Structures are given as structure tokens and as C-alpha cells.
Amino acid sequence: MKKFLKRGPWENAACVVIALGVFMLMQPFSMWLFSHSFVVILTGTLGFVVVSHFPEGEDG
């Protein structure tokens, strides 16, 4: 279970979700993407806050 809770990969995933939300916010093509961008950014931010409490990933 400890291998599953390493901080590095989860932080990267949270950053990707935040970046996806920012992309959704700035694109001019779809109103649906724009209107859901805040929820995606908020989810990524909350995920990052939670993941920041995971262990570093070093053994021990």
C-alpha cells in the first residue's frame, strides 16, 4: 500500500488536472468546457493539497 501512496506521481497527476482546467478555461471553442473548467481546476487543487501530505516516496 505504501508504494501506491508515493507523492511524486500523484502530484504530477494533480498538476495535469490543473493544467487541463486552465486549458478548458482559455479555449474559445466549447462553452461546455469553459463552464466546467472551474470544477476541474478546483478538483486538481484539492487533489494537490491532499497529495502533499503523502510520504515522499523514499524507502524507510
Buried (B, 14 or more C-beta within 10 A) or exposed (E): EEEEEBBEEBBEBBBEBBEBBBEBBEEEEEEEBBEBBEEBBEBBBEBBEEBEEBEEEEEE
